[in-house]
Amino acid sequence: MLREDEILLSEFRKVLRSNARENVVELDNSLTTKFDFQVYRFEDVMRDTNRIIPPNRWSYHRIGLIKKGSGEFITGIYQFKAIKNTLIVVPSRVITSSKNWTLDMAGYLILFNIDFFLQNNFPHQHIENKKILTGSFQPSIQLDDKDAAEIAGIFETLLTENRGNDTEKNGLIALKVIELLIKSERLFDEQLNFETNVFLIDIIKKFSNLVEINFMQQRTVSFYAKQLNVHPNYLNSLIKKHTGKTAKEFIQNRLQIEIKYLLHSTNLSVKEISYHLGFNDPNYFSSFFKRFETVSPTKYRSAFI
């Protein structure tokens, strides 16, 4: 008989495969198995997924550690390469995706929500006051071997306890998750200096929200810089430093995601999509798309038919 974690993992893979064409997979609506906590080896999660996880959103906080191998992540507005000893935190409802995982990849992943702690009589403040779960800071840091080994040890304990039958296991699991949160927050703070960077992070978060609201009408860096009361060059360098993309590249990337969604999820013609997104010249629209995908919109769409 399959355990709950195995059932959930199987369902998770099926949902990702069946919804691969969606702009963002809403996992809360797609999965029938409900839970408050799970822990996995990351290589088990990636098995049978073609080593690609499409953009998805979930109401669970996710924390992972890469032990070996590498892959490419996009989490919120941040794009980064995860390699050995990368610690990753994806707060609830933040869109994330990954691809190009190497065959030797290995690591850990936990998923949890506030209900898990409330059910085990732990105050919710242990979760709500953690800065790394707010989505305001970059989602990954690089650990040294000593710190990575300590974090890996917590994950191993969580794996062992979760598969055991002890009646007190949930209490110990809750304690270990809190330990993981506290240690992770310290490590993130050491590298990111939360107090010093809080103003800059606030600008990045506001920029991300503005782009989501306005990208179909406003695509110039100057528009967003004016809304944020900063110089366009400063905004470009700030976004580049923290996300790996300039502000202009970030806006264009969001537009490209929307184009791909419309191409494989609607019956609108390429010309109709170009006008819908504010392109006055369908030829320019096609050349814009080809800059990112190397194929025309029509050819891209044909791959999904």
C-alpha positions as CSV (number, residue, x, y, z in Angstrom):
1,M,0.0,0.0,0.0
2,L,1.4,3.4,-1.0
3,R,2.2,6.0,1.7
4,E,0.6,9.4,1.6
5,D,3.9,11.0,0.5
6,E,4.2,8.5,-2.4
7,I,0.6,9.2,-3.5
8,L,1.2,12.9,-3.4
9,L,4.4,12.7,-5.4
10,S,2.8,10.6,-8.1
11,E,-0.2,13.0,-8.3
12,F,2.2,16.0,-8.4
13,R,4.1,14.6,-11.4
14,K,0.9,13.8,-13.3
15,V,-0.4,17.3,-12.7
16,L,2.8,18.9,-14.0
17,R,2.7,16.7,-17.1
18,S,-1.0,17.3,-17.9
19,N,-0.7,21.1,-17.2
20,A,2.7,21.7,-18.8
21,R,1.1,24.2,-21.3
22,E,-0.5,26.4,-18.6
23,N,1.0,29.8,-18.0
24,V,1.1,29.0,-14.3
25,V,0.0,25.7,-12.7
26,E,-2.2,26.4,-9.7
27,L,-1.3,23.4,-7.6
28,D,-3.9,24.0,-4.9
29,N,-6.7,23.6,-7.5
30,S,-5.0,20.7,-9.3
31,L,-4.1,18.3,-6.5
32,T,-6.7,16.3,-4.7
33,T,-4.4,15.0,-1.9
34,K,-4.3,17.5,0.9
35,F,-1.5,17.7,3.5
36,D,0.2,20.1,6.0
37,F,3.8,18.8,5.8
38,Q,5.9,16.7,3.5
39,V,9.6,16.0,3.0
40,Y,11.3,14.5,0.0
41,R,14.7,13.8,-1.6
42,F,14.7,16.2,-4.4
43,E,15.9,13.6,-6.9
44,D,12.7,11.7,-6.2
45,V,10.6,14.8,-6.9
46,M,12.3,15.3,-10.3
47,R,12.0,11.7,-11.4
48,D,9.7,11.2,-14.4
49,T,9.4,15.0,-15.0
50,N,11.9,15.3,-17.8
51,R,13.9,17.3,-15.3
52,I,11.6,20.3,-15.9
53,I,9.1,21.8,-13.5
54,P,6.9,24.4,-15.2
55,P,5.8,27.6,-13.5
56,N,3.6,26.8,-10.6
57,R,2.2,28.3,-7.5
58,W,1.2,26.7,-4.2
59,S,-0.1,27.7,-0.7
60,Y,2.8,25.8,0.9
61,H,6.2,27.2,1.9
62,R,9.0,25.3,0.3
63,I,12.6,25.0,1.5
64,G,15.2,23.0,-0.5
65,L,18.9,22.2,-0.3
66,I,20.9,21.0,-3.4
67,K,23.6,18.5,-2.4
68,K,25.0,17.9,-5.9
69,G,24.3,18.6,-9.5
70,S,22.8,21.8,-10.8
71,G,19.6,23.3,-12.4
72,E,18.2,26.6,-13.3
73,F,15.5,28.3,-11.2
74,I,13.1,31.2,-11.7
75,T,11.4,32.1,-8.4
76,G,9.4,35.3,-8.3
77,I,11.5,37.9,-10.1
78,Y,14.7,36.1,-9.4
79,Q,16.6,33.9,-11.8
80,F,19.6,31.8,-10.6
81,K,21.5,28.6,-11.0
82,A,21.3,26.1,-8.2
83,I,24.5,24.2,-7.6
84,K,26.0,22.1,-4.8
85,N,25.2,23.7,-1.3
86,T,22.5,26.1,-2.7
87,L,19.8,26.7,0.0
88,I,16.5,27.7,-1.6
89,V,13.4,29.2,0.1
90,V,10.1,29.6,-1.9
91,P,7.4,31.3,0.2
92,S,3.8,30.3,-0.3
93,R,2.0,31.7,-3.4
94,V,5.3,32.7,-5.1
95,I,5.6,31.4,-8.7
96,T,8.5,29.2,-9.3
97,S,9.9,26.9,-12.0
98,S,13.1,25.0,-12.8
99,K,14.8,23.2,-15.7
100,N,18.0,21.8,-17.1
101,W,18.7,19.6,-14.1
102,T,21.8,17.5,-14.5
103,L,21.5,13.7,-14.2
104,D,23.5,13.6,-10.9
105,M,21.3,16.1,-9.1
106,A,20.4,15.3,-5.5
107,G,19.1,17.2,-2.5
108,Y,16.1,17.7,-0.2
109,L,12.8,19.5,-0.2
110,I,10.2,20.2,2.5
111,L,6.7,21.6,2.1
112,F,4.6,23.0,5.0
113,N,1.9,25.4,6.0
114,I,0.8,27.2,9.2
115,D,-1.8,24.6,9.9
116,F,0.9,22.0,10.6
117,F,2.2,24.1,13.5
118,L,-1.2,25.0,14.9
119,Q,-2.2,21.3,15.0
120,N,0.9,20.5,17.0
121,N,0.3,23.4,19.4
122,F,3.2,25.6,18.2
123,P,2.5,29.4,18.1
124,H,2.0,30.7,14.6
125,Q,4.5,33.5,15.3
126,H,7.3,30.9,14.7
127,I,6.3,31.1,11.0
128,E,4.8,34.5,10.5
129,N,7.8,36.5,11.7
130,K,10.4,34.8,9.5
131,K,11.7,37.3,6.9
132,I,12.7,34.5,4.5
133,L,9.0,33.5,4.1
134,T,7.8,37.0,3.1
135,G,9.0,36.9,-0.5
136,S,10.8,40.2,0.0
137,F,14.3,38.8,-0.3
138,Q,16.2,36.8,-2.9
139,P,15.3,33.1,-2.6
140,S,18.7,31.5,-2.6
141,I,22.1,31.6,-1.0
142,Q,25.3,29.6,-1.3
143,L,26.5,27.7,1.8
144,D,29.9,26.5,2.8
145,D,30.4,22.8,3.4
146,K,30.1,23.0,7.2
147,D,26.7,24.9,7.1
148,A,25.4,22.7,4.3
149,A,26.2,19.6,6.3
150,E,24.3,21.0,9.3
151,I,21.3,21.8,7.2
152,A,21.4,18.4,5.4
153,G,21.4,16.8,8.9
154,I,18.1,18.5,9.7
155,F,16.6,17.3,6.4
156,E,17.8,13.7,7.1
157,T,16.1,13.8,10.5
158,L,12.9,15.0,9.0
159,L,13.0,12.2,6.4
160,T,13.5,9.6,9.1
161,E,10.8,10.9,11.4
162,N,8.3,11.4,8.7
163,R,8.5,7.7,7.6
164,G,8.4,6.4,11.2
165,N,5.4,5.4,13.3
166,D,6.2,7.1,16.6
167,T,3.1,8.8,18.1
168,E,5.2,11.9,18.9
169,K,6.8,12.2,15.5
170,N,4.8,15.3,14.4
171,G,5.9,17.3,17.5
172,L,9.6,16.5,16.7
173,I,9.1,17.3,13.0
174,A,7.6,20.7,14.0
175,L,10.6,21.4,16.2
176,K,13.0,20.4,13.4
177,V,11.2,22.6,10.9
178,I,11.5,25.5,13.3
179,E,15.2,24.8,13.8
180,L,15.6,24.7,10.0
181,L,13.8,28.1,9.7
182,I,15.9,29.7,12.4
183,K,19.2,28.5,11.0
184,S,18.2,29.3,7.5
185,E,17.2,32.8,8.4
186,R,20.5,33.4,10.2
187,L,22.4,32.2,7.2
188,F,20.4,34.4,4.8
189,D,20.8,37.4,7.1
190,E,24.6,36.9,7.3
191,Q,24.8,37.0,3.5
192,L,22.0,39.5,2.6
193,N,22.1,41.8,5.7
194,F,18.3,42.1,6.0
195,E,18.3,45.4,7.9
196,T,20.6,47.2,5.5
197,N,18.9,46.0,2.4
198,V,15.3,46.3,3.4
199,F,14.8,49.6,1.4
200,L,16.3,48.2,-1.7
201,I,14.3,45.0,-1.4
202,D,11.1,47.0,-1.0
203,I,11.8,48.8,-4.4
204,I,12.4,45.4,-6.1
205,K,9.1,44.0,-4.7
206,K,7.2,47.2,-5.8
207,F,8.8,47.0,-9.2
208,S,7.7,43.4,-9.6
209,N,4.1,44.2,-8.6
210,L,4.0,47.2,-11.0
211,V,5.2,45.1,-13.9
212,E,2.6,42.5,-13.2
213,I,-0.2,45.1,-13.3
214,N,1.2,47.2,-16.2
215,F,3.3,45.1,-18.5
216,M,0.7,44.9,-21.3
217,Q,0.6,48.7,-21.6
218,Q,3.8,50.0,-20.2
219,R,7.2,48.5,-21.3
220,T,9.7,51.3,-20.7
221,V,12.0,51.3,-17.7
222,S,11.4,55.1,-17.4
223,F,7.7,54.5,-16.6
224,Y,8.5,52.2,-13.7
225,A,11.4,54.3,-12.5
226,K,9.1,57.3,-12.3
227,Q,6.5,55.3,-10.4
228,L,9.2,54.3,-7.9
229,N,10.9,57.8,-7.8
230,V,14.3,56.5,-8.9
231,H,16.5,57.0,-11.9
232,P,16.0,54.5,-14.8
233,N,19.8,53.6,-14.7
234,Y,19.6,53.0,-11.0
235,L,16.5,50.8,-11.4
236,N,18.2,48.8,-14.1
237,S,21.4,48.2,-12.1
238,L,19.4,47.4,-8.9
239,I,17.3,44.8,-10.6
240,K,20.3,43.3,-12.5
241,K,22.3,43.0,-9.2
242,H,19.5,41.2,-7.4
243,T,17.9,39.1,-10.1
244,G,20.4,38.6,-12.9
245,K,18.2,40.5,-15.4
246,T,18.0,44.3,-16.1
247,A,14.7,46.0,-15.5
248,K,14.1,46.0,-19.3
249,E,14.9,42.3,-19.6
250,F,12.5,41.6,-16.7
251,I,9.7,43.5,-18.4
252,Q,10.4,41.7,-21.7
253,N,10.5,38.3,-20.0
254,R,7.1,38.9,-18.5
255,L,5.7,39.9,-21.9
256,Q,7.2,36.8,-23.5
257,I,5.5,34.5,-20.9
258,E,2.2,36.1,-21.8
259,I,2.7,35.7,-25.5
260,K,3.5,32.0,-25.0
261,Y,0.5,31.5,-22.9
262,L,-1.8,33.1,-25.5
263,L,-0.2,31.1,-28.3
264,H,-0.9,27.7,-26.7
265,S,-4.0,28.4,-24.6
266,T,-6.2,30.5,-27.0
267,N,-7.5,30.3,-30.6
268,L,-6.4,33.9,-31.3
269,S,-4.4,34.3,-34.5
270,V,-0.8,35.6,-34.3
271,K,-2.0,38.9,-35.6
272,E,-4.8,39.2,-33.0
273,I,-2.3,38.4,-30.2
274,S,0.1,41.0,-31.5
275,Y,-2.6,43.7,-31.4
276,H,-4.0,42.4,-28.1
277,L,-0.6,43.0,-26.5
278,G,-0.1,46.4,-28.0
279,F,2.1,45.7,-31.0
280,N,1.0,47.8,-34.0
281,D,3.2,45.8,-36.4
282,P,2.7,42.0,-36.5
283,N,6.1,41.7,-38.2
284,Y,7.8,43.4,-35.3
285,F,5.8,41.2,-32.9
286,S,7.2,38.1,-34.7
287,S,10.8,39.4,-34.6
288,F,10.4,40.3,-30.9
289,F,9.3,36.7,-30.2
290,K,12.1,35.1,-32.2
291,R,14.7,37.1,-30.2
292,F,13.8,34.9,-27.2
293,E,12.6,31.6,-28.7
294,T,14.6,31.5,-32.0
295,V,11.4,30.4,-33.8
296,S,8.4,32.3,-35.1
297,P,5.2,32.5,-33.1
298,T,3.5,30.3,-35.7
299,K,6.1,27.6,-35.5
300,Y,6.1,27.8,-31.7
301,R,2.4,27.2,-31.7
302,S,2.5,24.3,-34.1
303,A,4.7,22.4,-31.7
304,F,1.6,22.2,-29.3
305,I,-1.0,21.1,-31.9
